[in-house]
């Protein structure tokens, strides 16, 4: 338990915050909308500065070996083309001719630094399988080249082959491009499924469309604000693209969680006879303390990821701390301002009929807690 003086100071701070949000509710909502517009415009640029790596420890022996290799100009074959001879022999005349033509076309692509193939490197055994039916073409791209564009160009070249070789494209760049497209598609599909289901659950919990839409409002603020923060941080240091996953999932989840506390307490205070302003202030004083404590606790916990050397893990701290603090702030500032504007219309657009007032003792959770406390040892 915190000392009584500390709790009193916290309550006083939340009380003042609630009065400010009620008094300047329209100004706060106007600034919130402005922030969302700016975050939407700049935050979309985050995808251009995020990276798809960060899984290695920069101080590890393997990472230092890669640095030495790059310094010597050896480079990494970002794209590997597996050429399988239709006739079963990569040393056949037709396969050799097509292999040489393929190597020449790939070497002429913009951004390609070097091409080493079985047919142009003197037929070294390491670039051919034991049966002699398949060979490799290694494509090294420049450090400043766009890997996705070069992968697409290699695929176009592969489509123009005469048919003596069957080509398969792999390597880090090709896998990264395909992986990025897969992740982007999976995220879009997941959100298309999750958002409608979430909205249905919110309507079931809150009983009305207006009350159910408010947590989504908080979630959008948190997500857009985090995109903006990732754009800023990604412009200064390496940030993994997978931070986006945490932003959308955690932002929506915390927005619903924190909004549920505030809105439920606000409705209870209205039913108890308080005015709109009094209900907002009381909701922030009580449920707001829980939201603030939860937000800071989760943010501090996620910040522990900053100690890891891999920026893949540090990125979850960047996005996690940002989305938690934004969801907490939106729930304590923007949401109370919205409640002050909505007022007693919070229960409008109801989907379910309002049931008559019932005693607290008749509630499901009250009865469940009572049963547990009566039989604590067996439970």
C-alpha positions in Angstrom: 0.0 0.0 0.0 1.4 3.4 -0.8 1.6 6.0 2.0 -1.6 7.9 2.6 0.1 11.2 1.7 1.2 9.8 -1.7 -2.3 8.5 -2.4 -3.8 11.9 -1.5 -1.3 13.7 -3.8 -2.2 11.3 -6.6 -5.9 11.8 -6.1 -5.5 15.5 -6.1 -3.5 15.4 -9.3 -6.1 13.2 -11.0 -8.9 15.5 -9.6 -7.2 18.5 -11.2 -6.7 16.7 -14.4 -10.3 15.6 -14.6 -11.5 19.2 -14.0 -9.3 20.5 -16.7 -10.5 17.9 -19.2 -14.1 18.7 -18.5 -13.6 22.5 -18.5 -11.6 22.5 -21.8 -13.2 19.4 -23.3 -13.7 20.9 -26.8 -10.2 22.3 -27.0 -8.8 19.0 -25.9 -10.8 17.1 -28.5 -9.8 19.6 -31.2 -6.1 19.2 -30.3 -6.6 15.4 -30.2 -8.0 15.4 -33.7 -5.2 17.6 -34.9 -2.7 15.2 -33.4 -4.3 12.2 -35.1 -4.2 14.0 -38.5 -0.5 14.8 -38.1 0.3 11.3 -36.8 -1.6 9.7 -39.7 0.3 11.8 -42.2 3.8 11.4 -40.7 3.2 8.0 -39.1 2.7 6.3 -42.5 6.3 7.1 -43.3 7.4 4.8 -40.6 7.2 1.8 -43.0 9.9 3.5 -45.1 12.4 3.7 -42.2 11.8 0.3 -40.5 14.2 -2.6 -41.0 13.5 -6.3 -41.4 16.7 -7.5 -39.6 18.1 -7.0 -36.2 18.2 -10.6 -35.1 22.0 -10.8 -34.6 24.1 -9.5 -31.8 26.4 -6.8 -33.4 29.2 -7.8 -31.0 29.0 -11.6 -31.8 31.8 -13.4 -33.7 29.5 -14.0 -36.7 28.6 -10.3 -37.0 32.3 -9.3 -36.8 33.1 -11.9 -39.5 30.4 -10.3 -41.8 31.9 -6.9 -41.2 35.4 -8.2 -42.2 33.9 -9.9 -45.3 32.2 -6.7 -46.4 35.3 -4.7 -45.7 37.3 -7.0 -48.1 34.6 -6.5 -50.7 33.5 -10.2 -50.7 29.9 -9.2 -50.2 26.9 -11.5 -49.6 25.0 -13.2 -52.4 21.7 -11.6 -51.5 19.9 -13.5 -54.3 20.6 -17.1 -55.2 19.2 -18.6 -58.4 18.9 -22.4 -58.6 19.0 -23.4 -62.3 17.8 -27.0 -63.0 18.6 -28.3 -66.4 15.5 -29.7 -68.1 17.6 -32.3 -69.9 19.3 -33.3 -66.6 22.8 -32.0 -67.5 23.9 -28.5 -66.7 27.0 -29.1 -68.9 25.0 -29.8 -72.0 25.4 -27.3 -74.8 21.9 -25.8 -74.6 22.1 -25.5 -70.8 25.5 -23.9 -71.0 24.4 -21.3 -73.5 21.3 -20.4 -71.5 23.3 -20.3 -68.3 25.8 -17.9 -69.8 23.0 -15.7 -71.2 21.2 -15.7 -67.9 24.4 -14.6 -66.1 25.0 -11.8 -68.5 21.5 -10.4 -68.2 21.6 -10.6 -64.4 25.0 -8.8 -64.3 23.5 -6.0 -66.3 20.7 -5.2 -63.9 20.9 -1.9 -62.0 22.1 -2.4 -58.5 23.8 -5.7 -59.1 27.5 -5.6 -58.2 28.6 -9.0 -59.2 27.3 -12.3 -60.6 29.1 -15.6 -60.1 27.5 -18.6 -61.8 28.6 -22.1 -62.5 28.9 -21.3 -66.2 30.9 -18.1 -65.8 33.2 -19.0 -62.9 34.9 -22.0 -64.6 32.4 -24.7 -63.6 33.5 -25.1 -60.0 32.0 -28.2 -58.3 30.7 -26.3 -55.3 28.2 -24.5 -57.6 26.8 -27.8 -59.0 24.9 -30.6 -57.4 26.4 -34.1 -57.3 24.2 -35.4 -60.1 25.0 -32.5 -62.4 21.4 -31.6 -63.0 21.3 -28.3 -61.2 23.7 -25.3 -60.7 23.8 -22.0 -58.8 23.9 -18.4 -59.9 25.0 -16.0 -57.1 23.8 -12.4 -57.4 25.5 -9.8 -55.2 23.7 -6.5 -54.9 25.1 -3.1 -53.8 24.7 -1.8 -50.3 22.5 1.0 -51.3 20.3 -0.9 -53.8 16.6 -1.6 -53.3 16.5 -5.4 -52.7 12.8 -5.7 -53.5 13.2 -4.0 -56.9 16.2 -6.2 -57.8 14.3 -9.4 -56.8 11.5 -8.3 -59.1 13.9 -7.6 -61.9 15.6 -11.1 -61.4 12.1 -12.7 -61.6 11.4 -10.9 -64.9 14.7 -12.2 -66.3 13.8 -15.7 -65.1 10.5 -15.5 -67.0 12.3 -14.8 -70.3 14.4 -18.0 -70.3 14.1 -20.2 -73.4 13.1 -23.3 -71.3 16.4 -25.2 -71.1 16.7 -24.2 -67.4 14.0 -24.2 -64.7 14.8 -21.4 -62.3 14.1 -21.0 -58.6 14.9 -17.7 -56.8 16.0 -17.6 -53.1 18.5 -16.0 -50.8 18.2 -13.4 -48.1 16.8 -10.6 -50.3 14.2 -12.8 -52.0 13.1 -14.4 -48.7 13.0 -11.0 -47.1 10.8 -9.6 -49.9 8.4 -12.6 -49.8 8.4 -12.5 -46.0 7.5 -8.8 -45.9 4.6 -9.4 -48.3 3.4 -12.3 -46.3 3.6 -10.4 -43.0 1.8 -7.4 -44.6 -0.9 -9.6 -45.9 -1.3 -11.5 -42.6 -1.6 -8.3 -40.7 -4.3 -6.9 -43.0 -6.2 -10.2 -42.8 -5.8 -10.4 -39.0 -7.1 -6.9 -38.6 -10.0 -7.4 -41.0 -11.1 -10.3 -38.8 -10.2 -8.9 -35.3 -11.7 -5.4 -35.6 -15.3 -6.5 -36.5 -15.2 -9.2 -33.8 -13.8 -6.7 -31.3 -16.6 -4.2 -32.2 -19.2 -6.9 -31.7 -17.7 -7.8 -28.3 -17.7 -4.2 -27.3 -21.3 -3.8 -28.2 -22.1 -6.9 -26.1 -20.1 -5.5 -23.1 -21.3 -1.9 -23.3 -24.8 -2.6 -24.7 -24.7 0.3 -27.1 -23.0 1.5 -30.2 -21.9 4.9 -28.8 -20.3 3.5 -25.7 -18.7 0.7 -27.7 -17.1 3.2 -30.2 -15.2 5.1 -27.5 -12.6 2.4 -26.8 -11.9 2.3 -30.6 -11.4 6.0 -30.5 -8.7 5.6 -27.8 -7.2 2.7 -29.8 -6.8 4.7 -32.9 -5.1 7.5 -31.0 -2.7 5.1 -29.5 -1.9 3.3 -32.8 -1.4 6.5 -34.8 0.7 8.1 -32.1 2.9 5.1 -32.0 3.4 5.1 -35.8 4.5 8.6 -35.4 7.0 7.7 -32.7 8.3 4.8 -34.7 8.9 7.2 -37.6 10.9 9.5 -35.4 12.8 6.8 -33.7 13.4 4.9 -36.9 14.9 8.0 -38.5 17.5 8.1 -35.7 18.3 4.4 -35.1 17.5 0.9 -36.4 13.9 -0.2 -35.6 12.4 -3.6 -36.6 9.3 -3.7 -38.9 7.9 -6.2 -36.4 7.3 -3.4 -34.0 4.1 -2.7 -36.0 2.7 -6.0 -34.9 2.9 -5.0 -31.3 1.6 -1.5 -31.9 -1.7 -2.7 -33.5 -2.4 -5.6 -31.1 -1.3 -3.9 -27.8 -2.8 -0.6 -28.7 -6.3 -1.9 -29.3 -6.1 -4.3 -26.3 -5.0 -1.6 -23.8 -7.5 0.9 -25.2 -10.4 -1.4 -24.6 -9.0 -2.4 -21.2 -8.5 1.2 -19.9 -11.7 2.5 -21.5 -13.7 -0.2 -19.9 -12.5 1.0 -16.4 -13.3 4.6 -17.1 -16.6 4.2 -18.9 -18.0 1.6 -16.5 -17.2 3.8 -13.5 -18.6 6.9 -15.3 -21.9 5.1 -16.0 -22.1 3.9 -12.4 -21.6 7.5 -11.1 -24.4 8.8 -13.4 -26.8 6.1 -12.2 -25.9 7.1 -8.6 -27.2 10.6 -9.3 -24.0 12.6 -10.0 -23.9 15.3 -12.7 -21.9 14.7 -15.9 -19.0 16.7 -14.6 -19.1 15.0 -11.2 -19.3 11.6 -12.8 -16.3 12.3 -15.1 -14.2 13.6 -12.2 -15.1 10.7 -10.0 -14.3 8.2 -12.7 -10.9 9.7 -13.4 -10.1 9.9 -9.6 -10.9 6.2 -9.0 -10.6 4.2 -12.3 -8.0 6.6 -13.5 -5.6 5.6 -10.7 -5.9 2.0 -11.9 -5.2 3.0 -15.5 -2.2 5.1 -14.6 -0.7 2.4 -12.3 -1.3 -0.3 -15.0 0.2 1.9 -17.8 3.4 2.8 -15.9 3.9 -0.8 -14.8 3.6 -2.2 -18.3 5.8 0.5 -19.7 8.5 -0.1 -17.2 8.3 -3.9 -17.8 8.6 -3.5 -21.5 11.6 -1.1 -21.2 13.6 -4.0 -19.9 13.9 -5.1 -23.6 16.2 -2.1 -24.1 19.1 -4.0 -22.5 19.3 -6.5 -25.4 21.9 -5.8 -28.1 19.6 -7.0 -30.9 17.5 -4.1 -32.2 14.8 -6.6 -33.1 14.1 -6.9 -29.4 14.8 -3.2 -28.5 12.1 -2.3 -31.1 9.5 -3.9 -29.0 10.5 -1.6 -26.1 10.2 1.4 -28.4 6.8 0.6 -29.7 5.5 -1.1 -26.5 6.4 1.8 -24.2 5.0 4.4 -26.7 1.7 2.6 -27.3 1.2 2.0 -23.5 1.8 5.6 -22.5 -0.3 6.9 -25.4 -3.2 4.6 -24.6 -3.0 5.6 -20.9 -2.8 9.3 -21.7 -5.7 9.1 -24.2 -7.8 7.2 -21.6 -7.1 9.9 -18.9 -7.4 13.0 -21.1 -9.1 12.5 -24.4 -11.7 9.9 -23.2 -12.9 12.0 -20.2 -13.2 15.0 -22.5 -15.3 12.9 -24.9 -17.5 11.7 -22.0 -18.0 15.3 -20.9 -19.3 16.1 -24.5 -21.4 13.0 -24.7 -22.9 13.5 -21.3 -26.0 11.5 -20.5 -26.2 10.3 -24.1 -23.6 7.6 -23.3 -26.4 5.0 -23.3 -27.9 6.1 -26.6 -27.9 4.0 -29.7 -28.4 1.0 -27.5 -28.6 -2.4 -29.1 -30.0 -4.2 -26.0 -32.9 -3.1 -23.9 -31.9 -1.5 -20.6 -32.7 -3.7 -17.7 -34.2 -2.4 -14.5 -31.8 -1.4 -11.7 -30.7 -4.4 -9.7 -28.8 -4.8 -6.5 -25.0 -5.3 -6.7 -25.5 -8.5 -4.8 -27.4 -10.0 -7.7 -24.5 -9.6 -10.1 -22.7 -12.7 -11.5 -19.2 -11.5 -10.5 -20.4 -10.6 -7.0 -21.9 -14.1 -6.5 -18.7 -15.7 -7.9 -16.4 -13.8 -5.6 -18.6 -14.6 -2.7 -18.5 -18.4 -3.4 -14.7 -18.2 -3.8 -14.3 -16.5 -0.4 -16.6 -18.9 1.3 -14.4 -21.8 0.1 -10.9 -20.4 -0.2 -9.0 -23.6 0.5 -10.7 -25.9 -2.1 -10.4 -23.1 -4.7 
